[in-house]
Amino acid sequence: MRRIIWSPRAATTYRREVLDYLEQQGEPALRRVTSDIERTIEILAQRPIGRPGRVSGTYEKLVVGQPYIVVYALTRSDDGEEDNPVIMRIVHTVRDWPPGRWPR
């Protein structure tokens, strides 16, 4: 199985923009949404298939049942066997997201 890598920026923005918001919505919402996001990331570890991303060199995988997109890039593993997904961002679908740039 591939190893999932979080970019430092992705980890920071996920905490600030997703988890902090969901914590305010209550424990059930936090558990439900984070579970769906984690399941999507686990799928990427098994088979990183997503649509080409709006930012060059990235791919996007929709979180089924939630208004979030996992944006990732692929990087070679140390053994050169499989590409590892690098999580670049977790983006809410209502964000203003122009092609070629990150959401505002």
C-alpha positions in Angstrom: 0.0 0.0 0.0 1.2 3.5 -0.7 2.2 5.9 2.0 0.1 9.0 2.4 2.1 12.2 2.9 0.6 15.4 4.1 2.2 18.7 3.0 2.8 21.0 5.9 0.4 23.6 4.3 -2.3 20.9 3.9 -2.0 19.8 7.5 -2.2 23.4 8.7 -5.2 24.5 6.5 -7.0 21.2 7.2 -6.8 21.9 10.9 -7.7 25.6 10.6 -10.3 25.5 7.9 -12.0 22.1 8.3 -11.5 20.7 11.8 -11.9 23.9 13.7 -15.1 24.7 11.9 -16.5 21.2 12.4 -15.7 21.2 16.1 -18.0 24.2 16.4 -20.7 22.2 14.6 -20.6 19.5 17.3 -19.1 16.0 17.8 -21.5 14.1 15.4 -20.7 16.4 12.5 -16.9 16.2 13.2 -16.9 12.4 13.3 -19.1 12.0 10.2 -17.2 14.4 8.0 -13.7 13.4 9.1 -14.5 9.8 8.8 -15.6 10.4 5.1 -12.4 12.4 4.4 -10.2 9.7 6.0 -12.0 7.0 4.0 -11.3 8.9 0.8 -7.6 9.3 1.7 -7.4 5.6 2.5 -8.8 4.9 -1.0 -6.0 7.1 -2.4 -3.4 5.0 -0.6 -4.8 1.9 -2.3 -5.4 3.4 -5.7 -4.7 7.0 -6.4 -7.2 7.7 -9.1 -8.8 11.2 -9.4 -9.5 13.8 -12.0 -6.8 16.2 -13.1 -6.6 19.1 -10.7 -7.1 22.8 -11.3 -3.6 23.4 -10.1 -0.8 22.1 -12.3 0.6 18.8 -11.2 -2.3 17.9 -8.9 -5.3 15.6 -8.9 -8.7 15.9 -7.2 -10.8 13.3 -5.5 -14.3 14.1 -4.3 -15.2 13.1 -0.8 -18.4 11.0 -1.4 -21.3 12.4 0.6 -19.5 15.5 1.7 -18.8 18.9 0.1 -15.0 18.5 0.2 -12.3 17.7 -2.4 -9.0 16.1 -1.5 -6.3 17.7 -3.7 -3.1 15.6 -4.0 0.0 15.2 -6.0 2.0 12.1 -6.6 5.7 11.6 -5.6 8.0 8.6 -6.2 8.4 6.3 -3.2 11.9 5.6 -1.9 11.9 2.2 -3.5 10.7 3.6 -6.8 7.9 1.0 -6.9 4.7 3.1 -6.5 3.8 6.7 -6.4 2.8 8.1 -3.0 0.0 10.5 -2.8 0.9 13.9 -1.2 -2.1 15.6 0.3 -1.9 19.3 -0.9 -5.2 20.6 0.4 -8.7 19.6 1.6 -11.0 22.1 -0.1 -14.7 22.9 0.6 -16.6 22.9 -2.7 -18.1 26.3 -2.2 -14.7 28.0 -2.2 -13.9 30.4 -5.0 -11.4 28.3 -6.9 -10.1 29.8 -10.1 -8.2 27.5 -12.5 -4.5 27.4 -11.9 -4.6 28.8 -8.4 -5.5 27.7 -4.9 -8.8 28.7 -3.4 -9.1 32.0 -1.6 
